[in-house]
């Protein structure tokens, strides 16, 4: 497995390989992270952060996704907006915080879930995801090339948008294939 050091962008949500996510950058540390991400095209890491009762930043969870910037734009409020695409999952071995500023981690890159041909049992997952895209055009626009015939792609998009406990989501994301997520989603959505 490949190891590297990555700047981290903690969020309450997650992105997985092949996923796309728009972000607003407004803090100096975010701009430093962005600048650094272009060095040797290493990108940066998006990680899930547990929320606390007080609403403060919580513990960073160990599985994240390395992303690259695929678009820049100026938002209506004048801030910088970017869209990132997930490349591969990683496991955090050691977390560093630079004086309350940019968070960084030594990470081990993990293999992406192998493609898995969707079968008839996945038809409901695909149909319901089409419904979500139809209801949320801004989400639909992120994915001009949808891969409904790939069960791994389907499961990853569902895990990105489903509200669920972060520990449960982390457990599914950490698996070596989409089978556990597929089984979970079948029980949740299909039945």
Backbone as CSV, one residue per row, in Angstrom:
resi,resn,N_x,N_y,N_z,CA_x,CA_y,CA_z,C_x,C_y,C_z
1,UNK,0.836,-1.184,0.000,0.000,0.000,0.000,0.883,1.251,0.000
2,UNK,0.427,2.293,-0.667,1.162,3.540,-0.771,0.848,4.446,0.417
3,UNK,1.888,5.060,0.995,1.689,6.009,2.078,2.122,7.392,1.631
4,UNK,1.427,8.409,2.164,1.785,9.783,1.867,1.207,10.692,2.941
5,UNK,1.628,11.941,2.915,1.099,12.947,3.835,0.107,13.811,3.063
6,UNK,-1.069,14.020,3.664,-2.113,14.801,3.001,-2.657,15.869,3.940
7,UNK,-2.957,17.046,3.390,-3.739,18.039,4.116,-5.171,17.529,4.160
8,UNK,-5.887,17.832,5.260,-7.239,17.311,5.444,-8.273,18.424,5.478
9,UNK,-9.453,18.114,4.950,-10.603,19.005,4.988,-11.715,18.232,5.698
10,UNK,-11.897,18.461,7.016,-12.935,17.729,7.756,-14.332,18.259,7.443
11,UNK,-15.271,17.348,7.277,-16.667,17.681,6.991,-17.585,16.743,7.766
12,UNK,-18.839,17.118,7.957,-19.783,16.186,8.577,-20.296,15.138,7.581
13,UNK,-20.005,15.330,6.306,-20.434,14.380,5.269,-19.193,13.743,4.647
14,UNK,-19.412,12.906,3.639,-18.280,12.220,3.042,-18.425,12.138,1.528
15,UNK,-17.299,11.934,0.867,-17.240,11.688,-0.570,-16.433,10.404,-0.745
16,UNK,-16.777,9.639,-1.750,-16.090,8.383,-2.031,-15.504,8.436,-3.435
17,UNK,-14.634,7.484,-3.789,-14.054,7.493,-5.131,-15.148,7.574,-6.210
18,UNK,-14.909,8.460,-7.176,-15.882,8.680,-8.245,-16.934,9.708,-7.894
19,UNK,-17.024,10.076,-6.618,-18.003,11.072,-6.182,-17.519,12.479,-6.463
20,UNK,-18.455,13.413,-6.497,-18.131,14.817,-6.726,-18.826,15.647,-5.657
21,UNK,-18.141,16.720,-5.236,-18.645,17.527,-4.135,-18.235,18.978,-4.323
22,UNK,-19.203,19.905,-4.309,-18.857,21.328,-4.336,-18.505,21.808,-2.929
23,UNK,-17.486,22.673,-2.823,-17.035,23.203,-1.535,-16.858,24.710,-1.618
24,UNK,-17.096,25.396,-0.486,-16.806,26.827,-0.352,-15.526,26.960,0.448
25,UNK,-14.583,27.729,-0.062,-13.328,27.959,0.648,-13.314,29.403,1.131
26,UNK,-13.227,29.584,2.456,-13.268,30.942,2.984,-12.209,31.204,4.043
27,UNK,-11.549,30.179,4.536,-10.511,30.378,5.535,-9.137,30.299,4.866
28,UNK,-8.175,31.019,5.436,-6.818,31.028,4.894,-6.243,29.617,4.825
29,UNK,-6.528,28.794,5.839,-5.994,27.428,5.840,-6.544,26.614,4.671
30,UNK,-7.789,26.896,4.255,-8.360,26.194,3.102,-7.623,26.586,1.826
31,UNK,-7.285,27.867,1.717,-6.557,28.327,0.525,-5.148,27.742,0.495
32,UNK,-4.510,27.623,1.675,-3.193,26.984,1.742,-3.290,25.516,1.340
33,UNK,-4.330,24.863,1.808,-4.555,23.457,1.468,-4.730,23.303,-0.046
34,UNK,-5.500,24.214,-0.637,-5.737,24.171,-2.072,-4.436,24.356,-2.847
35,UNK,-3.652,25.354,-2.460,-2.376,25.623,-3.127,-1.462,24.392,-3.028
36,UNK,-1.384,23.838,-1.838,-0.546,22.663,-1.605,-1.022,21.452,-2.424
37,UNK,-2.329,21.364,-2.647,-2.884,20.196,-3.348,-2.400,20.090,-4.790
38,UNK,-1.951,21.225,-5.363,-1.498,21.210,-6.746,-0.029,20.814,-6.879
39,UNK,0.677,20.768,-5.746,2.075,20.354,-5.782,2.102,18.871,-6.111
40,UNK,2.736,18.539,-7.189,2.815,17.152,-7.658,1.434,16.513,-7.796
41,UNK,0.410,17.358,-7.964,-0.961,16.887,-8.187,-1.398,15.861,-7.134
42,UNK,-1.041,16.119,-5.865,-1.359,15.152,-4.813,-2.778,15.259,-4.295
43,UNK,-3.458,16.394,-4.514,-4.799,16.569,-3.997,-4.780,16.792,-2.494
44,UNK,-5.915,16.569,-1.861,-6.013,16.647,-0.404,-7.042,15.623,0.045
45,UNK,-7.190,15.476,1.349,-8.089,14.461,1.877,-9.346,15.050,2.467
46,UNK,-10.478,14.441,2.181,-11.735,14.797,2.844,-12.028,13.693,3.842
47,UNK,-12.262,14.118,5.079,-12.514,13.177,6.166,-13.803,13.549,6.884
48,UNK,-14.438,12.540,7.467,-15.640,12.768,8.262,-15.230,13.152,9.674
49,UNK,-15.998,14.070,10.228,-15.754,14.538,11.579,-17.008,14.266,12.395
50,UNK,-16.835,13.631,13.539,-17.976,13.394,14.415,-18.469,14.723,14.960
51,UNK,-19.779,14.894,15.005,-20.308,16.114,15.615,-20.403,15.894,17.120
52,UNK,-20.297,16.993,17.846,-20.379,16.909,19.306,-21.695,17.500,19.764
53,UNK,-22.042,17.270,21.010,-23.288,17.790,21.578,-23.303,19.316,21.509
54,UNK,-22.147,19.949,21.687,-22.072,21.412,21.682,-21.975,21.986,20.272
55,UNK,-21.885,21.112,19.256,-21.770,21.588,17.883,-20.346,21.912,17.483
56,UNK,-19.389,21.688,18.376,-17.986,21.940,18.076,-17.426,20.813,17.204
57,UNK,-16.250,21.059,16.669,-15.575,20.029,15.882,-15.280,18.830,16.764
58,UNK,-15.487,17.663,16.211,-15.255,16.443,16.963,-14.073,15.667,16.413
59,UNK,-14.028,14.413,16.801,-12.940,13.523,16.399,-12.998,13.254,14.900
60,UNK,-11.833,13.256,14.275,-11.736,12.908,12.853,-11.688,11.390,12.752
61,UNK,-12.531,10.841,11.890,-12.616,9.395,11.728,-11.534,8.900,10.778
62,UNK,-11.118,7.617,10.904,-9.888,7.148,10.254,-9.942,6.905,8.747
63,UNK,-11.118,6.733,8.162,-11.191,6.475,6.720,-11.618,7.750,6.007
64,UNK,-10.835,8.174,5.029,-11.146,9.360,4.242,-10.954,9.069,2.767
65,UNK,-11.088,10.108,1.966,-10.918,9.966,0.518,-10.017,11.079,-0.008
66,UNK,-9.008,10.691,-0.771,-8.151,11.674,-1.454,-8.944,12.212,-2.639
67,UNK,-8.935,13.544,-2.797,-9.698,14.190,-3.860,-8.791,15.091,-4.688
68,UNK,-9.275,15.415,-5.884,-8.601,16.426,-6.717,-9.640,17.457,-7.135
69,UNK,-9.168,18.673,-7.366,-10.041,19.762,-7.807,-10.296,19.600,-9.299
70,UNK,-11.578,19.630,-9.680,-11.916,19.513,-11.102,-12.561,20.782,-11.658
71,UNK,-12.900,21.754,-10.761,-13.500,23.001,-11.230,-13.319,24.088,-10.174
72,UNK,-13.169,25.351,-10.653,-13.090,26.544,-9.808,-14.170,27.510,-10.257
73,UNK,-14.696,28.309,-9.340,-15.661,29.340,-9.700,-15.794,30.321,-8.546
74,UNK,-16.319,31.505,-8.847,-16.592,32.504,-7.822,-18.060,32.383,-7.446
75,UNK,-18.321,32.278,-6.157,-19.689,32.157,-5.665,-20.356,33.533,-5.597
76,UNK,-21.674,33.557,-5.446,-22.422,34.816,-5.390,-21.942,35.743,-4.279
77,UNK,-21.440,35.164,-3.190,-20.951,35.980,-2.069,-19.484,36.399,-2.249
78,UNK,-18.905,36.104,-3.417,-17.529,36.491,-3.714,-16.480,35.495,-3.248
79,UNK,-16.890,34.459,-2.547,-15.942,33.445,-2.078,-15.571,32.489,-3.203
80,UNK,-14.489,31.779,-2.993,-14.031,30.793,-3.966,-14.809,29.495,-3.792
81,UNK,-15.326,28.993,-4.872,-15.980,27.695,-4.878,-15.158,26.733,-5.713
82,UNK,-15.099,25.488,-5.268,-14.423,24.449,-6.047,-15.312,23.218,-6.069
83,UNK,-15.099,22.392,-7.066,-15.725,21.068,-7.092,-14.585,20.068,-7.091
84,UNK,-14.698,19.075,-6.209,-13.673,18.038,-6.118,-14.260,16.700,-6.533
85,UNK,-13.372,15.814,-6.962,-13.748,14.450,-7.312,-12.926,13.482,-6.473
86,UNK,-13.609,12.465,-5.925,-12.943,11.466,-5.104,-12.067,10.552,-5.951
87,UNK,-10.849,10.297,-5.489,-9.908,9.445,-6.211,-9.772,8.069,-5.575
88,UNK,-9.345,8.036,-4.288,-9.221,6.752,-3.598,-9.354,6.961,-2.096
89,UNK,-9.763,5.897,-1.429,-9.911,5.929,0.019,-8.527,5.852,0.668
90,UNK,-8.462,6.302,1.920,-7.226,6.156,2.682,-7.549,5.885,4.140
91,UNK,-6.527,5.380,4.834,-6.622,5.136,6.270,-5.610,6.044,6.955
92,UNK,-6.046,6.791,7.977,-5.158,7.697,8.703,-4.339,6.904,9.714
93,UNK,-3.010,7.008,9.589,-2.123,6.388,10.567,-1.746,7.373,11.665
94,UNK,-1.497,8.619,11.290,-1.134,9.619,12.292,-1.686,10.968,11.861
95,UNK,-2.317,11.647,12.808,-2.937,12.944,12.566,-2.071,14.038,13.177
96,UNK,-1.883,15.148,12.439,-1.098,16.293,12.909,-1.956,17.538,12.761
97,UNK,-1.869,18.418,13.741,-2.550,19.708,13.621,-1.506,20.790,13.798
98,UNK,-1.482,21.714,12.859,-0.460,22.754,12.850,-0.983,23.999,13.557
99,UNK,-0.850,24.026,14.877,-1.233,25.199,15.654,-2.677,25.612,15.484
100,UNK,-3.596,24.656,15.471,-5.009,24.980,15.310,-5.369,25.353,13.888
101,UNK,-4.432,25.201,12.984,-4.688,25.582,11.601,-4.991,24.338,10.752
102,UNK,-4.186,24.146,9.747,-4.392,23.059,8.800,-4.160,21.707,9.464
103,UNK,-5.086,20.807,9.275,-4.909,19.441,9.765,-4.237,18.641,8.652
104,UNK,-3.348,17.749,9.056,-2.593,16.936,8.106,-2.488,15.535,8.672
105,UNK,-2.360,14.558,7.800,-2.239,13.176,8.282,-1.291,12.385,7.399
106,UNK,-0.627,11.414,8.039,0.114,10.396,7.311,-0.911,9.304,7.018
107,UNK,-1.121,9.030,5.742,-2.198,8.118,5.342,-1.664,6.975,4.497
108,UNK,-2.400,5.886,4.521,-2.141,4.735,3.658,-3.277,4.669,2.646
109,UNK,-2.933,4.758,1.379,-3.952,4.685,0.328,-4.495,3.267,0.247
110,UNK,-5.809,3.162,0.108,-6.487,1.871,0.036,-6.989,1.635,-1.382
111,UNK,-7.071,0.379,-1.806,-7.594,0.121,-3.161,-9.072,0.483,-3.247
112,UNK,-9.458,0.977,-4.410,-10.867,1.276,-4.641,-11.673,-0.015,-4.725
113,UNK,-12.956,0.108,-4.457,-13.832,-1.049,-4.606,-13.837,-1.490,-6.063
114,UNK,-13.728,-2.787,-6.305,-13.791,-3.251,-7.699,-15.190,-3.029,-8.280
115,UNK,-15.214,-2.779,-9.571,-16.517,-2.664,-10.245,-17.274,-3.966,-10.069
116,UNK,-18.573,-3.843,-9.983,-19.430,-5.014,-9.781,-20.684,-4.801,-10.605
117,UNK,-20.917,-5.661,-11.573,-22.054,-5.483,-12.463,-23.361,-5.556,-11.680
118,UNK,-24.202,-4.544,-11.871,-25.525,-4.541,-11.233,-26.371,-5.648,-11.824
119,UNK,-27.169,-6.286,-10.979,-28.099,-7.294,-11.472,-29.532,-6.823,-11.208
120,UNK,-30.494,-7.677,-11.460,-31.902,-7.288,-11.314,-32.236,-6.832,-9.900
121,UNK,-31.536,-7.380,-8.905,-31.824,-6.997,-7.524,-31.434,-5.539,-7.243
122,UNK,-30.594,-4.956,-8.079,-30.157,-3.568,-7.891,-31.045,-2.563,-8.611
123,UNK,-32.064,-3.036,-9.336,-32.911,-2.142,-10.128,-33.581,-1.078,-9.262
124,UNK,-34.030,-1.458,-8.074,-34.692,-0.484,-7.195,-33.692,0.562,-6.716
125,UNK,-32.463,0.139,-6.391,-31.430,1.102,-5.981,-31.191,2.126,-7.093
126,UNK,-31.095,1.653,-8.325,-30.854,2.544,-9.465,-32.049,3.467,-9.694
127,UNK,-33.254,2.918,-9.635,-34.460,3.717,-9.872,-34.607,4.804,-8.813
128,UNK,-34.380,4.446,-7.571,-34.520,5.434,-6.485,-33.413,6.489,-6.557
129,UNK,-32.220,6.106,-6.998,-31.159,7.097,-7.160,-31.497,8.046,-8.313
130,UNK,-32.086,7.520,-9.374,-32.558,8.398,-10.469,-33.579,9.400,-9.929
131,UNK,-34.460,8.939,-9.039,-35.465,9.825,-8.433,-34.793,10.932,-7.615
132,UNK,-33.759,10.580,-6.864,-33.023,11.581,-6.076,-32.387,12.606,-7.003
133,UNK,-31.745,12.140,-8.067,-31.132,13.063,-9.025,-32.188,13.969,-9.665
134,UNK,-33.368,13.433,-9.962,-34.434,14.247,-10.553,-34.929,15.301,-9.560
135,UNK,-34.960,14.957,-8.285,-35.443,15.882,-7.263,-34.403,16.951,-6.926
136,UNK,-33.127,16.646,-7.099,-32.044,17.582,-6.765,-31.176,17.821,-7.994
137,UNK,-31.590,18.758,-8.868,-30.855,18.993,-10.121,-29.380,19.353,-9.919
138,UNK,-29.047,20.040,-8.800,-27.645,20.407,-8.557,-26.794,19.155,-8.330
139,UNK,-27.379,18.130,-7.755,-26.687,16.852,-7.583,-26.598,16.122,-8.922
140,UNK,-27.676,16.140,-9.665,-27.731,15.493,-10.977,-26.657,16.055,-11.921
141,UNK,-26.454,17.378,-11.869,-25.480,18.025,-12.756,-24.045,17.574,-12.482
142,UNK,-23.780,17.127,-11.271,-22.428,16.677,-10.933,-22.052,15.389,-11.659
143,UNK,-23.066,14.621,-12.091,-22.818,13.292,-12.664,-23.407,13.168,-14.072
144,UNK,-22.748,13.779,-15.071,-23.274,13.637,-16.434,-23.163,12.188,-16.941
145,UNK,-22.182,11.439,-16.443,-21.980,10.047,-16.864,-22.273,9.115,-15.695
146,UNK,-23.532,8.833,-15.513,-23.952,7.969,-14.404,-23.688,6.512,-14.756
147,UNK,-23.306,5.722,-13.742,-22.942,4.322,-13.984,-23.873,3.398,-13.201
148,UNK,-25.140,3.433,-13.546,-26.140,2.622,-12.853,-25.879,1.126,-12.997
149,UNK,-25.107,0.733,-13.996,-24.826,-0.693,-14.207,-23.684,-1.205,-13.334
150,UNK,-23.072,-0.312,-12.524,-21.981,-0.688,-11.628,-22.493,-0.597,-10.186
151,UNK,-22.671,-1.735,-9.533,-23.206,-1.758,-8.171,-22.294,-1.013,-7.200
152,UNK,-20.982,-1.051,-7.408,-20.062,-0.328,-6.528,-20.310,1.180,-6.642
153,UNK,-20.487,1.698,-7.856,-20.771,3.117,-8.066,-22.097,3.482,-7.398
154,UNK,-23.111,2.659,-7.596,-24.419,2.900,-6.973,-24.293,2.992,-5.452
155,UNK,-23.617,2.027,-4.858,-23.474,1.990,-3.396,-22.717,3.208,-2.883
156,UNK,-21.680,3.606,-3.587,-20.904,4.768,-3.160,-21.745,6.040,-3.193
157,UNK,-22.553,6.224,-4.239,-23.384,7.429,-4.297,-24.420,7.415,-3.175
158,UNK,-25.001,6.246,-2.893,-25.972,6.150,-1.799,-25.316,6.457,-0.458
159,UNK,-24.124,5.942,-0.210,-23.455,6.196,1.066,-23.099,7.673,1.230
160,UNK,-22.868,8.372,0.131,-22.571,9.800,0.211,-23.791,10.607,0.633
161,UNK,-24.972,10.213,0.184,-26.151,11.056,0.415,-27.044,10.603,1.566
162,UNK,-26.930,9.348,1.993,-27.799,8.865,3.062,-27.408,9.440,4.418
163,UNK,-28.396,9.962,5.155,-28.102,10.356,6.531,-28.065,9.100,7.406
164,UNK,-26.938,8.847,8.029,-26.795,7.678,8.886,-25.677,7.933,9.876
165,UNK,-25.647,7.192,10.982,-24.582,7.400,11.967,-23.202,7.254,11.330
166,UNK,-22.300,8.177,11.698,-20.989,8.202,11.053,-20.195,6.921,11.288
167,UNK,-20.323,6.320,12.466,-19.587,5.077,12.731,-20.071,3.958,11.815
168,UNK,-21.383,3.898,11.578,-21.938,2.874,10.688,-21.467,3.113,9.250
169,UNK,-21.473,4.383,8.850,-21.010,4.725,7.497,-19.533,4.378,7.350
170,UNK,-18.724,4.724,8.355,-17.297,4.407,8.315,-17.066,2.903,8.192
171,UNK,-17.857,2.113,8.918,-17.723,0.660,8.862,-17.951,0.118,7.463
172,UNK,-18.940,0.667,6.757,-19.224,0.218,5.383,-18.152,0.709,4.414
173,UNK,-17.731,1.954,4.586,-16.716,2.534,3.700,-15.388,1.795,3.819
174,UNK,-15.080,1.284,5.000,-13.796,0.631,5.251,-13.665,-0.739,4.592
175,UNK,-14.762,-1.326,4.157,-14.724,-2.672,3.569,-13.946,-2.672,2.259
176,UNK,-13.470,-3.859,1.858,-12.661,-3.986,0.648,-13.483,-4.058,-0.636
177,UNK,-14.797,-4.212,-0.495,-15.666,-4.232,-1.673,-17.008,-3.617,-1.294
178,UNK,-17.884,-3.517,-2.264,-19.191,-2.909,-2.053,-20.226,-3.885,-1.506
179,UNK,-19.872,-5.140,-1.304,-20.874,-6.150,-0.932,-21.609,-5.838,0.368
180,UNK,-20.905,-5.412,1.413,-21.569,-5.098,2.684,-22.512,-3.911,2.515
181,UNK,-22.059,-2.885,1.788,-22.906,-1.716,1.535,-24.112,-2.107,0.683
182,UNK,-23.895,-2.950,-0.275,-24.981,-3.408,-1.151,-26.039,-4.146,-0.341
183,UNK,-25.596,-5.030,0.535,-26.518,-5.780,1.387,-27.295,-4.821,2.303
184,UNK,-26.580,-3.872,2.920,-27.217,-2.869,3.793,-28.258,-2.063,3.021
185,UNK,-27.890,-1.573,1.836,-28.803,-0.755,1.044,-30.016,-1.532,0.566
186,UNK,-29.831,-2.802,0.239,-30.969,-3.648,-0.158,-31.969,-3.753,0.985
187,UNK,-31.458,-3.957,2.203,-32.350,-4.064,3.356,-33.040,-2.736,3.632
188,UNK,-32.326,-1.638,3.475,-32.860,-0.315,3.792,-33.814,0.226,2.729
189,UNK,-33.450,0.083,1.468,-34.180,0.754,0.379,-35.095,-0.186,-0.391
190,UNK,-34.634,-1.399,-0.624,-35.391,-2.308,-1.497,-36.556,-2.955,-0.757
191,UNK,-36.353,-3.359,0.494,-37.432,-4.055,1.205,-38.296,-3.112,2.003
